[in-house]
Amino acid sequence: MDVNTSKVDPKLLELLVCPLTKTTLNYDSQANELISKKASLAYPIRDGIPIMLISEARKLEV
């Protein structure tokens, strides 16, 4: 497996929710982020690990 590949376990994605809104997240494979549409935030995935901190999330343009 390539070290730069940041795949996340699909079962983990099913369990994760937005820490702000507690709603489900959508996986954006191109940006390697988890998207919370309700909060308009994108949580990064680094080295295959979702960073579920609001302070680390990127604000989405509405």
Buried (B, 14 or more C-beta within 10 A) or exposed (E): EEEEEBEBEEEEBEEBEBBBBEEBBEBEEEEBBBBBEEBBBBBBBEEEEBBBEEEEBEEEEE
